[in-house]
Structure formats: structure tokens, C-alpha cells
Amino acid sequence: MKRNSIFTIVLSLILFTGFNSCKEQTKKKTEVVEENIEEATENLGEASKVARKEIQTEIEADWEKFRSESEVAIDNTETEIKSLREKIAKANEKERKELNDGLDSLEQKSNTLKERLADRSNVLKENLIEFNETAKEKQEKFKREFQHDMKELSTALKNLFEDNVE
């Protein structure tokens, strides 16, 4: 009986020690996994920041080129409007009224485009957008729409005098 008691106590100690060591190994492994997750999260955050910065740099460089080209196009449009005003001044009274009304409308469209360009520049300068793939898509959409509107304006200016004075 005494032997069974000692055997039971020894067996209990062995089992207790085994369970404890397993528990500590599991705890250590859990800590290592938690550290790895934390490190991966930090790395992902860093990679995300780098990607956003690269997109921002790309968008800003592309925008500067587009803005510069668009400002030149707007300046050319304004010069063309001034030239057309001089031609209109030489037209007869009836044609002058029609041409001035049409030109006033086109000049307003030109001013609206100029304002849209300035507004978009301010948004980019003040970092009011989040630079990501969606921002790139929106930027490309803005450029397409703006270029389309500029082409329409240019065509309308060329056709204004031709349609009314023949």
C-alpha cells in the first residue's frame, strides 16, 4: 500500500512536470507567433506607406505635366478669343451681336475650365486626397474629361466665325 502511494505520488509529479513543460513551450511558441504577427503588421504598414508615397509622387509628377500643358492650351484659347473679338469688331451690327453672344458663352466655358484646373491643383497641393490606386483612376478620369472639354471648346471657337460669317 505504501508502495502504491509512493508510485502514485511519483507518477503525479512526473505528469505534473510534463504538463507544465508543455504549457511553457506552448506559451513560448505563442509569444513567438505574436511577435511575428506584430512584426508582419509593422512591415505591412511600412509597405503601405511606401506604396502610397510612390503613387503620390507619380500622380504629382503626372499632374504637373498635365497642368502645364493645360495652362498653355487655356492661354492659347484666351489669345484666340481676343483675336476673334478683334475680328468681330469689324463685322456688321447684326453679326457682331450674334458672334459676341457666342464668344461670351465660349469665354465662360474657358474660364470654367481654368477654375476646374486650379481647383484640382489646390486639392493635390494640399494633399486633400488619399493617394492610392483609386486616386490614380480619378486623376485619369479628370484628365480625360478635361481634355475632352478643351477639344470641344477649341472646335467651337474655330466654328464660331465660320458658321456665322460666310
C-alpha positions, 0 to 999 in steps of 0.5 A: 500500500505504501508502495502504491502511494509512493508510485502514485505520488511519483507518477503525479509529479512526473505528469505534473512536470510534463504538463507544465513543460508543455504549457511553457513551450506552448506559451513560448511558441505563442509569444513567438507567433505574436511577435511575428504577427506584430512584426508582419503588421509593422512591415505591412504598414511600412509597405503601405506607406511606401506604396502610397508615397510612390503613387503620390509622387507619380500622380504629382509628377503626372499632374504637373505635366498635365497642368502645364500643358493645360495652362498653355492650351487655356492661354492659347484659347484666351489669345484666340478669343481676343483675336476673334473679338478683334475680328468681330469688331469689324463685322456688321451690327447684326453679326457682331451681336450674334458672334459676341453672344457666342464668344461670351458663352465660349469665354465662360466655358474657358474660364470654367475650365481654368477654375476646374484646373486650379481647383484640382491643383489646390486639392493635390497641393494640399494633399486633400486626397488619399493617394492610392490606386483609386486616386490614380483612376480619378486623376485619369478620369479628370484628365480625360474629361478635361481634355475632352472639354478643351477639344470641344471648346477649341472646335467651337471657337474655330466654328464660331466665325465660320458658321456665322460669317460666310 
